Amino acid sequence: MQTTDIISLVTNIGFPVTLCFILIRYVLQTIGDKLDRLDHSLSQLVQVIQSNQNKSKRGQP
C-alpha cells in the first residue's frame, strides 16, 4: 500500500466516522438534557399529587 492509498482511506473513511461520532455525542447530550428536564417535571407532578391527596384526606378543599 502506498502513502496516497493510506491518505485516501483516512480521508474517505475517517472523516465520515468522526462526523458520526460528533453527531451521536450531540444527539445523546440533547436527549439526556431533555430526559433530565422530564424527570424533574415528573418529580414535581408527584409532589403536587401527593400534596393534593394529603389535603383531601384531612378534609381540606
C-alpha positions as CSV (number, residue, x, y, z in Angstrom):
1,M,0.0,0.0,0.0
2,Q,1.3,3.4,-0.9
3,T,1.1,6.6,1.0
4,T,-1.6,8.0,-1.3
5,D,-3.7,4.9,-0.7
6,I,-3.5,5.4,3.1
7,I,-4.3,9.1,2.8
8,S,-7.3,8.2,0.6
9,L,-8.6,5.7,3.1
10,V,-8.2,8.1,6.0
11,T,-10.0,10.8,4.0
12,N,-12.8,8.6,2.8
13,I,-13.4,6.6,5.9
14,G,-12.0,8.7,8.8
15,F,-14.0,11.8,8.1
16,P,-17.4,10.2,8.0
17,V,-16.7,8.1,11.1
18,T,-15.5,11.2,13.0
19,L,-18.6,13.1,11.9
20,C,-20.9,10.3,13.0
21,F,-19.2,10.3,16.5
22,I,-19.7,14.0,16.8
23,L,-23.4,13.8,15.8
24,I,-24.0,10.8,18.1
25,R,-22.5,12.7,21.0
26,Y,-24.6,15.8,20.2
27,V,-27.8,13.7,20.0
28,L,-27.1,11.8,23.2
29,Q,-26.4,15.0,25.1
30,T,-29.5,16.7,23.8
31,I,-31.7,13.7,24.7
32,G,-30.0,13.5,28.1
33,D,-30.8,17.1,28.8
34,K,-34.5,16.6,27.8
35,L,-34.7,13.5,29.9
36,D,-33.3,15.4,32.9
37,R,-36.0,18.1,32.5
38,L,-38.7,15.4,32.1
39,D,-37.5,13.7,35.3
40,H,-37.7,17.0,37.1
41,S,-41.2,17.7,35.9
42,L,-42.4,14.3,36.8
43,S,-41.0,14.7,40.3
44,Q,-42.8,18.0,40.7
45,L,-46.0,16.4,39.5
46,V,-45.7,13.6,42.0
47,Q,-45.2,16.1,44.8
48,V,-48.3,18.1,43.8
49,I,-50.4,14.9,43.6
50,Q,-49.2,13.7,47.0
51,S,-49.9,17.2,48.4
52,N,-53.5,17.2,47.0
53,Q,-54.1,13.7,48.3
54,N,-52.9,14.7,51.8
55,K,-55.2,17.7,51.8
56,S,-58.2,15.6,50.7
57,K,-57.5,13.1,53.5
58,R,-57.5,15.9,56.0
59,G,-60.8,17.3,54.7
60,Q,-59.4,20.5,53.3
61,P,-60.6,21.8,49.9
